[in-house]
Amino acid sequence: WTVACNDSRLWHKTIYIKGYGTRYVHDTGGMPMDTLDLFVGSLDEAYQVGRRNVEVYLVGD
């Protein structure tokens, strides 16, 4: 699974999203600041995840 993140410094980096695990930042997207777009497997899963405030950590450099 991949993530889009509006911070270009995180492009092609691995991050840990609390509750969702490790993900790879694949795109910069067009979201507002401090926003991630978590790609999931289906529309139903996207509705289940919804919008949430979560802790995010950079994994390595």
N, CA, C and O atoms as a GROMACS GRO file, in nm:
protein
  244
    1TRP      N    1   0.085  -0.120   0.000
    1TRP     CA    2   0.000   0.000   0.000
    1TRP      C    3   0.087   0.123   0.000
    1TRP      O    4   0.197   0.123   0.056
    2THR      N    5   0.039   0.227  -0.062
    2THR     CA    6   0.116   0.351  -0.072
    2THR      C    7   0.039   0.468  -0.014
    2THR      O    8  -0.078   0.457   0.022
    3VAL      N    9   0.108   0.581  -0.007
    3VAL     CA   10   0.052   0.702   0.052
    3VAL      C   11   0.088   0.820  -0.038
    3VAL      O   12   0.196   0.823  -0.096
    4ALA      N   13  -0.002   0.918  -0.048
    4ALA     CA   14   0.030   1.047  -0.106
    4ALA      C   15   0.041   1.145   0.010
    4ALA      O   16  -0.041   1.144   0.102
    5CYS      N   17   0.143   1.230   0.006
    5CYS     CA   18   0.170   1.324   0.115
    5CYS      C   19   0.205   1.458   0.054
    5CYS      O   20   0.281   1.464  -0.043
    6ASN      N   21   0.151   1.566   0.108
    6ASN     CA   22   0.174   1.698   0.049
    6ASN      C   23   0.313   1.754   0.076
    6ASN      O   24   0.348   1.858   0.020
    7ASP      N   25   0.392   1.689   0.159
    7ASP     CA   26   0.528   1.735   0.191
    7ASP      C   27   0.626   1.665   0.098
    7ASP      O   28   0.654   1.546   0.115
    8SER      N   29   0.679   1.737   0.000
    8SER     CA   30   0.767   1.676  -0.101
    8SER      C   31   0.895   1.621  -0.040
    8SER      O   32   0.962   1.539  -0.104
    9ARG      N   33   0.932   1.664   0.081
    9ARG     CA   34   1.051   1.609   0.146
    9ARG      C   35   1.032   1.462   0.182
    9ARG      O   36   1.130   1.390   0.202
   10LEU      N   37   0.907   1.416   0.189
   10LEU     CA   38   0.879   1.276   0.223
   10LEU      C   39   0.859   1.188   0.101
   10LEU      O   40   0.838   1.067   0.115
   11TRP      N   41   0.865   1.246  -0.018
   11TRP     CA   42   0.845   1.170  -0.141
   11TRP      C   43   0.950   1.059  -0.150
   11TRP      O   44   1.069   1.085  -0.130
   12HIS      N   45   0.908   0.940  -0.181
   12HIS     CA   46   0.993   0.821  -0.191
   12HIS      C   47   1.058   0.783  -0.058
   12HIS      O   48   1.168   0.727  -0.056
   13LYS      N   49   0.991   0.813   0.052
   13LYS     CA   50   1.037   0.774   0.185
   13LYS      C   51   0.938   0.674   0.243
   13LYS      O   52   0.825   0.662   0.196
   14THR      N   53   0.982   0.604   0.345
   14THR     CA   54   0.896   0.511   0.417
   14THR      C   55   0.854   0.576   0.547
   14THR      O   56   0.937   0.630   0.620
   15ILE      N   57   0.724   0.571   0.576
   15ILE     CA   58   0.670   0.627   0.700
   15ILE      C   59   0.593   0.519   0.775
   15ILE      O   60   0.548   0.421   0.716
   16TYR      N   61   0.578   0.539   0.905
   16TYR     CA   62   0.496   0.450   0.987
   16TYR      C   63   0.374   0.530   1.030
   16TYR      O   64   0.387   0.637   1.088
   17ILE      N   65   0.255   0.479   1.001
   17ILE     CA   66   0.130   0.543   1.038
   17ILE      C   67   0.068   0.459   1.149
   17ILE      O   68   0.031   0.344   1.127
   18LYS      N   69   0.056   0.517   1.268
   18LYS     CA   70   0.004   0.444   1.383
   18LYS      C   71  -0.136   0.391   1.352
   18LYS      O   72  -0.226   0.466   1.314
   19GLY      N   73  -0.151   0.261   1.367
   19GLY     CA   74  -0.278   0.196   1.338
   19GLY      C   75  -0.287   0.136   1.199
   19GLY      O   76  -0.376   0.057   1.170
   20TYR      N   77  -0.193   0.175   1.110
   20TYR     CA   78  -0.196   0.127   0.971
   20TYR      C   79  -0.064   0.065   0.927
   20TYR      O   80  -0.059  -0.001   0.823
   21GLY      N   81   0.042   0.084   1.005
   21GLY     CA   82   0.170   0.022   0.974
   21GLY      C   83   0.258   0.106   0.884
   21GLY      O   84   0.237   0.226   0.867
   22THR      N   85   0.356   0.039   0.826
   22THR     CA   86   0.456   0.103   0.742
   22THR      C   87   0.402   0.120   0.600
   22THR      O   88   0.344   0.028   0.543
   23ARG      N   89   0.422   0.238   0.545
   23ARG     CA   90   0.377   0.269   0.409
   23ARG      C   91   0.485   0.347   0.336
   23ARG      O   92   0.570   0.411   0.398
   24TYR      N   93   0.481   0.342   0.203
   24TYR     CA   94   0.576   0.412   0.117
   24TYR      C   95   0.507   0.534   0.056
   24TYR      O   96   0.397   0.522   0.001
   25VAL      N   97   0.571   0.651   0.065
   25VAL     CA   98   0.514   0.774   0.008
   25VAL      C   99   0.543   0.774  -0.142
   25VAL      O  100   0.658   0.788  -0.185
   26HIS      N  101   0.437   0.757  -0.219
   26HIS     CA  102   0.446   0.737  -0.364
   26HIS      C  103   0.422   0.865  -0.444
   26HIS      O  104   0.465   0.875  -0.559
   27ASP      N  105   0.354   0.961  -0.384
   27ASP     CA  106   0.309   1.078  -0.459
   27ASP      C  107   0.300   1.196  -0.364
   27ASP      O  108   0.292   1.177  -0.243
   28THR      N  109   0.302   1.318  -0.418
   28THR     CA  110   0.285   1.436  -0.334
   28THR      C  111   0.140   1.479  -0.326
   28THR      O  112   0.104   1.553  -0.234
   29GLY      N  113   0.056   1.437  -0.417
   29GLY     CA  114  -0.086   1.469  -0.411
   29GLY      C  115  -0.114   1.618  -0.415
   29GLY      O  116  -0.024   1.698  -0.439
   30GLY      N  117  -0.239   1.655  -0.390
   30GLY     CA  118  -0.279   1.795  -0.392
   30GLY      C  119  -0.359   1.831  -0.268
   30GLY      O  120  -0.446   1.918  -0.272
   31MET      N  121  -0.330   1.762  -0.157
   31MET     CA  122  -0.406   1.782  -0.034
   31MET      C  123  -0.356   1.906   0.041
   31MET      O  124  -0.248   1.957   0.013
   32PRO      N  125  -0.436   1.953   0.137
   32PRO     CA  126  -0.391   2.063   0.223
   32PRO      C  127  -0.272   2.018   0.310
   32PRO      O  128  -0.245   1.899   0.322
   33MET      N  129  -0.203   2.115   0.372
   33MET     CA  130  -0.089   2.084   0.459
   33MET      C  131  -0.130   1.986   0.568
   33MET      O  132  -0.246   1.981   0.610
   34ASP      N  133  -0.032   1.908   0.613
   34ASP     CA  134  -0.050   1.811   0.722
   34ASP      C  135  -0.157   1.708   0.690
   34ASP      O  136  -0.230   1.665   0.779
   35THR      N  137  -0.166   1.667   0.564
   35THR     CA  138  -0.265   1.570   0.521
   35THR      C  139  -0.198   1.457   0.444
   35THR      O  140  -0.109   1.481   0.362
   36LEU      N  141  -0.241   1.334   0.471
   36LEU     CA  142  -0.197   1.217   0.396
   36LEU      C  143  -0.317   1.157   0.325
   36LEU      O  144  -0.429   1.168   0.373
   37ASP      N  145  -0.293   1.095   0.213
   37ASP     CA  146  -0.396   1.020   0.142
   37ASP      C  147  -0.350   0.875   0.141
   37ASP      O  148  -0.257   0.840   0.068
   38LEU      N  149  -0.413   0.791   0.220
   38LEU     CA  150  -0.376   0.651   0.234
   38LEU      C  151  -0.453   0.568   0.132
   38LEU      O  152  -0.576   0.561   0.137
   39PHE      N  153  -0.381   0.507   0.039
   39PHE     CA  154  -0.446   0.422  -0.060
   39PHE      C  155  -0.485   0.290   0.005
   39PHE      O  156  -0.402   0.226   0.070
   40VAL      N  157  -0.609   0.250  -0.012
   40VAL     CA  158  -0.659   0.124   0.044
   40VAL      C  159  -0.715   0.038  -0.069
   40VAL      O  160  -0.718   0.081  -0.184
   41GLY      N  161  -0.758  -0.084  -0.036
   41GLY     CA  162  -0.794  -0.181  -0.137
   41GLY      C  163  -0.928  -0.162  -0.207
   41GLY      O  164  -0.946  -0.210  -0.318
   42SER      N  165  -1.021  -0.090  -0.143
   42SER     CA  166  -1.154  -0.078  -0.204
   42SER      C  167  -1.224   0.048  -0.154
   42SER      O  168  -1.180   0.111  -0.058
   43LEU      N  169  -1.331   0.084  -0.221
   43LEU     CA  170  -1.411   0.199  -0.180
   43LEU      C  171  -1.472   0.175  -0.042
   43LEU      O  172  -1.476   0.266   0.041
   44ASP      N  173  -1.519   0.053  -0.017
   44ASP     CA  174  -1.576   0.021   0.115
   44ASP      C  175  -1.472   0.041   0.225
   44ASP      O  176  -1.504   0.096   0.331
   45GLU      N  177  -1.349  -0.003   0.200
   45GLU     CA  178  -1.243   0.014   0.298
   45GLU      C  179  -1.212   0.163   0.319
   45GLU      O  180  -1.184   0.205   0.431
   46ALA      N  181  -1.216   0.240   0.212
   46ALA     CA  182  -1.193   0.385   0.223
   46ALA      C  183  -1.298   0.450   0.313
   46ALA      O  184  -1.265   0.535   0.395
   47TYR      N  185  -1.424   0.409   0.298
   47TYR     CA  186  -1.529   0.463   0.384
   47TYR      C  187  -1.509   0.420   0.529
   47TYR      O  188  -1.539   0.497   0.620
   48GLN      N  189  -1.460   0.298   0.551
   48GLN     CA  190  -1.434   0.251   0.687
   48GLN      C  191  -1.322   0.331   0.753
   48GLN      O  192  -1.330   0.366   0.870
   49VAL      N  193  -1.218   0.361   0.676
   49VAL     CA  194  -1.105   0.438   0.729
   49VAL      C  195  -1.148   0.582   0.752
   49VAL      O  196  -1.121   0.639   0.857
   50GLY      N  197  -1.213   0.642   0.654
   50GLY     CA  198  -1.259   0.780   0.666
   50GLY      C  199  -1.146   0.878   0.688
   50GLY      O  200  -1.033   0.856   0.644
   51ARG      N  201  -1.176   0.988   0.758
   51ARG     CA  202  -1.076   1.089   0.792
   51ARG      C  203  -1.044   1.074   0.939
   51ARG      O  204  -1.133   1.063   1.023
   52ARG      N  205  -0.915   1.075   0.970
   52ARG     CA  206  -0.872   1.057   1.109
   52ARG      C  207  -0.746   1.138   1.136
   52ARG      O  208  -0.669   1.168   1.044
   53ASN      N  209  -0.727   1.172   1.260
   53ASN     CA  210  -0.600   1.228   1.306
   53ASN      C  211  -0.516   1.112   1.356
   53ASN      O  212  -0.559   1.038   1.444
   54VAL      N  213  -0.396   1.096   1.300
   54VAL     CA  214  -0.309   0.984   1.337
   54VAL      C  215  -0.166   1.035   1.357
   54VAL      O  216  -0.128   1.141   1.307
   55GLU      N  217  -0.087   0.956   1.430
   55GLU     CA  218   0.055   0.986   1.447
   55GLU      C  219   0.131   0.923   1.332
   55GLU      O  220   0.104   0.809   1.294
   56VAL      N  221   0.229   0.997   1.277
   56VAL     CA  222   0.308   0.950   1.164
   56VAL      C  223   0.456   0.972   1.196
   56VAL      O  224   0.495   1.076   1.248
   57TYR      N  225   0.537   0.871   1.164
   57TYR     CA  226   0.681   0.877   1.191
   57TYR      C  227   0.758   0.841   1.065
   57TYR      O  228   0.718   0.752   0.991
   58LEU      N  229   0.870   0.909   1.042
   58LEU     CA  230   0.960   0.876   0.933
   58LEU      C  231   1.040   0.754   0.974
   58LEU      O  232   1.094   0.748   1.084
   59VAL      N  233   1.050   0.654   0.884
   59VAL     CA  234   1.126   0.533   0.911
   59VAL      C  235   1.261   0.548   0.842
   59VAL      O  236   1.267   0.548   0.719
   60GLY      N  237   1.368   0.560   0.917
   60GLY     CA  238   1.502   0.578   0.859
   60GLY      C  239   1.514   0.713   0.791
   60GLY      O  240   1.445   0.808   0.826
   61ASP      N  241   1.605   0.719   0.693
   61ASP     CA  242   1.624   0.843   0.617
   61ASP      C  243   1.583   0.819   0.477
   61ASP      O  244   1.590   0.909   0.393
   0.00000   0.00000   0.00000
